[in-house]
Amino acid sequence: MDPYEKLANAIIIQAAKDYRTALRKLRRNPRNHLAQAEAESIDRFFRSGWYKCLTDVDGEMVIRKLREED
């Protein structure tokens, strides 16, 4: 795996971790505006052109799978 591919994977993995954290905070407190803003920002990332440049994995599928997790 080349360094650029490793970097792209690391960016996506970190976004997924951050998304899980934001969703967990929202489950505990649905009125948490900071967690809501973070989740919305990461939603936009997974739907962005930049995300599509990093990977061929469908961003909508990633969002759906992360939301299904407990």
C-alpha positions, 0 to 999 in steps of 0.5 A, spaced: 500 500 500 502 506 498 503 512 502 497 516 499 493 510 500 495 509 507 493 517 508 486 516 505 484 510 509 487 514 515 482 520 514 476 515 512 477 511 519 478 517 523 472 520 520 468 514 522 470 514 529 468 521 529 462 520 526 460 514 531 462 519 537 458 524 535 452 519 534 453 516 541 453 523 544 446 524 540 443 518 543 445 520 550 442 527 549 439 529 542 439 536 544 447 536 543 448 542 538 455 540 538 454 533 536 449 534 531 453 539 527 459 534 528 455 529 525 452 533 519 459 535 517 461 528 517 455 526 513 457 532 508 464 529 508 462 522 506 457 525 500 463 529 498 467 529 492 473 529 496 471 523 499 470 520 492 477 522 490 479 518 497 476 511 495 471 507 491 467 505 497 460 508 497 459 514 502 451 513 503 453 505 505 458 507 510 453 512 513 448 507 513 452 502 516 455 507 522 448 509 523 446 501 524 451 500 529 449 500 537 
